[in-house]
Amino acid sequence: MKTALVTGATGFVGRAFCRRLRAEGWRVIALARRPESGEWDRALAFDLAGGGDAPEFGEPVDTVFHLAAKAHALAETPAEAADYGRINTEGTVRLLAAAGRSGVRAFVFVSTVKVFGEAQQRPERGLAENDEPQPDTPYGRSKLAAEEAVLGAGAVPQRVVLRPALMYGQGIKGNLQRLWKATAASRFPPLPETGMRRSLLHRDDLGSALLLAATHPAAAGRVFHATDGRPLSARGVLEAVRAAQGRPPLRIAVPVAALRCAAWAGDALGRVRGRRMPLDSDSLGKLIGPAWFDGARLERELGWRPSRTFAESAGELAPEAAPMGR
């Protein structure tokens, strides 16, 4: 029986992935800041933000799946910016050292497509792994530095970096769940069709990519983007959510010019109030701009295939009591 050590086991991806590992015959150790019971065989305490060494694993471990991180925040304070380096980069380095001491065979690191800056996005094609990362946030910079540490850690034979696109699936939080709730309450504006594509990925498909990255010889020392291969515009995402709620297709759209005026007003109000507004120029760019990534390398070199698309799975965004109807 193989043993996996999983960080971020209590999160949106981690719990489902640990359940999958055990179903496929793995023994699972959850590494967490506050150990608790769950879909694993044993829990081990480790705070990525702390300054000490990672603990000894206490038993032979075949593979480390490093999912935990300080996630990207829309508004970041200087203190939070420092946290990214301490947790995402330094914490990864300490975990790598422990993996090397323990004779771990494979280390799979879940990074982010945010290693590419907004200025690099382009409407004509998705960004590929051979495009040079130019992160423009503390989060992106910390994850890129962690990638470099993983790929350079010679003590672990199989080292792989996965950069998943925006994830969806049952139990998702954040912007996609807010989109579902606002649409269900008829409070989300009818976005225009800009043609700017955004890549997405189902949580379960990330799980299959993680397992393949840990075991496929051709994955060693490589970086892979993971997407469902069906990029959608923001309007397309909204239409998929409406369809999952049983609502008819939109017949109208708010003009881009009107959205930009509202965003500029949000910029001005944010300066006056000293905090960001829900809609400003930055958030509008993320809403209707491109975030398209090429996942062909993972399919071509490892034979991985996504099994889900957002249009098929949008209904999973619904909270248990989500209002439905037309």
N, C-alpha and C positions, 0 to 999 in steps of 0.2 A: 504494500500500500504506500503510495506517495503521500508526503506531507507538504502542505502549502501553508505559508504564513501570509496573512492578508492584512494590510493596513487599510483603514477606512472601512472596516467591516460593518460598522453600524450605519453607514450612509445609504443613499439611494441606490447606488450600484453595488456596494459591498454586500449588503444582506442577501440580495438575489444571487450574487455571484458565489457567496459561501454556500448557499443552499444548492446551487448547481454543482459545485465541487464535491460536496458530500454525496449527492445523488450519483455522481460518476465515480465514486469509490475513493476519493481523497480524504485524508485526515486533515482537519483545518484548525490552525491556530490564529486567533484574532488578536492583532496588536492594536491596542487602543489606549487613549489617555486615561479613560476610566473603564476598566474591564467590566463587562456585564455578560449575562447569559444570552445566547442567541443561536444562530445557525452555524455553530462551530463546536469543536470538541474541547478546546481549551482557550482561555483568554490570558493575555500577557500585557502588563502595563508598560507603556512607553509614551512619553510626551514629546512630540516632534519639536515643540517650542522650547524644550528644556535644553540645558547645556551639557548634560552628561552623556556618556556613551549609551548606545542602545543595549538592552539587556541580552544576556546569553539566551539562546532559544530553548535550551534545556532538553533538546532531542534533535535527531537528524532532520533537517529540512531540505527538501528537494528544490522548491521554488518559492521565491518571495514575489508576491503581487503587491506593488506599492500604489495604492489608490488614494491614500489620504493626502490632503493638502489644505492650505488656507485658500479658500475660493476667491475668485475675482469679485470685487465690490464695485458698484457703480461710482460711488464717491469714496475717496481714500484720503485719510489723514496721514501726516508724516509718520506717526507712530505705527499705523497700519502698514505703511510701505516698508518699514523695517521688519515687521512681522513676516512679510512674504519671504524675505531672504532667510530669516532665522528658521522658519518652519519648512518652506518648500525646498530650499537649497541645502542649508546646513543640516536639517533633519534627515534629508535624503542621504547626505554624505555619511552621517553617523549610522544610518541603517545599512548602507552599503558595507561599511567597515565590519559591522556585526555579521552580515551575510558572508563576507570573506573569511572571517574567523571561524564560522560554523561550517564551511565547506559547501555552501549552497551552490547548486548547479546552474540555476536560472534566476534572473532578476528582471521582472517585467515592470516597467515604469509607465504609469498613465500620466502623460503630460497634457498639453492643450494646444489647440490651434491658435490660441492667443499669443503664441511666440511670433506670430506675424502681426505687424501693426496695421491699423486701419488704413493707412496710406498705401499699403501694398495691395489692398483688395482691387480686383479688376472685374468688370462685367463680362469680359469675353471668354474667360476660362478660370477654372479652379486652380488655386495655389497648390503646387506639388511639393514633395519632400525635398527636391533639389533646388527649390526656390530658397534664397537665403533669408533666414528669419531676421526680422528687424522689430523686436518687441518695443512697444511704446507705452507700456504700463509696468509698474513694479511687479505685478503678478506675472506678466509675460516674461520679464527679465529673469525672475527667480526660477521659473520653470525651465527656461532655456539653460540656465546655469546648472540646474539639476540634471537635465538631459546630458550635458557635457560630462558631468561627474559619472553618471551611469555608464555611458559609452566608454569612458576611460578607465573603468574599474577592472583591472586585469585579473583580480583574484576570483571573479565570478565568470565562468566560461560563457554562459548564454545570457547576454545582456541585450534587452530590446526596449525600444521606446514606442509607445502608441499615443497618437494624438487624436482623440475622438472629437467629432463635430458635436454640435448642440444635441444633447441627449433628451429622449422622451421615453415614456413608459408609465405604467401604473405607479402612482404614488409620487410623481414628480412634483417638485415645488418650484417657486420662482416665477419667471416671466410667463412660461407656458401655462401654468395653472392660473395665473392672473388673467391671461388671455381667455382661457376657458370660462372663468367666472364672469368676466366682464361681458363676453359674448352672450352667455346664458342670460345675463340680466339686461341685454340690449343696450349696453353702455360702451361698447367698443366701436370706434369710428370705422366706417367703410373705407379701408385703405385703398389707394389707387394701385393699379398694376404698373410697376416700374420696370419689371423684367429683371430686377437685380436678384440673383439666386442666393439661397442660403442652404448650406449643407446640414443634414440632420442624421441622427443615428439612434436606433432603438437600444435600450439598455441590454436586452438579451443578446443582441448581436455583438455588443462590446464584450460580453462574457465569452462568446465563442472565439472572438479575436484574441482575447487574453490567453485562452488555453492553447490556441494554435501558436501564438508567439512564444509560449513557454516550451513548446515541444518540437517545433519545426526547425531542423538544422539551418535552413536558409534564412531564418529570422535573426540569427546571432549578429550582434553589432549593427543592427539596422533600425531605421526610423520609419514608421508607417502611419499614414492617415487612415482613419476609420470613419466611413460615412455609409449611408444606406444607398448611395448612388442615384438618388432622386432629389436633387436640389429643388427647392421651391422658393418662389418670391414670398414676401410677407403677405401679399394678397392671397397667394395660393395656400399658405398656412392657415390664414383666416377662413378661407372657403372650406378647407378640410375640417376645421373645427365646427363650422356651421353645419356641414353635412352630417358630422357625427352626432350633433345635437338635434338632427331632424329638421333643420332650418333650410329654407330655399336659398339658392344662389343670390348673391348681392346684385342689385340692378343699378346702384349708384356708387359713387366714390368721392371722397373728399379730395379736391385738387391738391397736388404737391405744393403749389404756391401757398395755399391756405395753411397747410401743415407747417411750412417753413415760417410763415408769419407767427403762428402760435408758438413755434419753437423759439423764435427771436424774443417774443414776449416772455417766455419762460427764462431765457438767458438774463433779461433785464431784471425780472422779479427775483431771480436767484442772487444776482449781485446785490440787490437791495436787502434781501433777507439773510444773506450770508450762507445760504444752503441751496442745493440743487432742487429744481422743480421736477415733477414727474415727466414733463415734456420740455426738453431744451434741445439745442442744436446737436449735442452729442448723442442724446438718446434717440433723436429722430434719425440720425445717420445709422445707428445700429438697428433701428426698426425697419427702415426701407432700403438701406444700402446693401451691397453684396457681402456675403460671408461664405464664399464658395471654395471648397477644397477638393482636390483630386485624390480619390482613394484607390486608384487603379493599381498601385504597386502592391498593396495587400492582397488583392485578388490575383494579380499576375504572378507574383513570386511565391505566395503561400497557398494559393488556391482557395482563399476565403471567399465566401459569398454571403451578403446580407440576406436575411430571411423576412424582414419586415420593412414596410414603408410607412411614412407618416400618415398618408391618406388612409391606409388600412388600420392604423393603430391610434388615430386621434381620440377615439372614444375612451382610451385609457387615461386621458388627462383628467377625466371627471372625478371630483371628490365623491364620496359615497352619497352625499345629499345634494349633488349638483342639480339645479333646476333644468328641466328639459322642456322642449316644446318649440313652437313656431313664433 
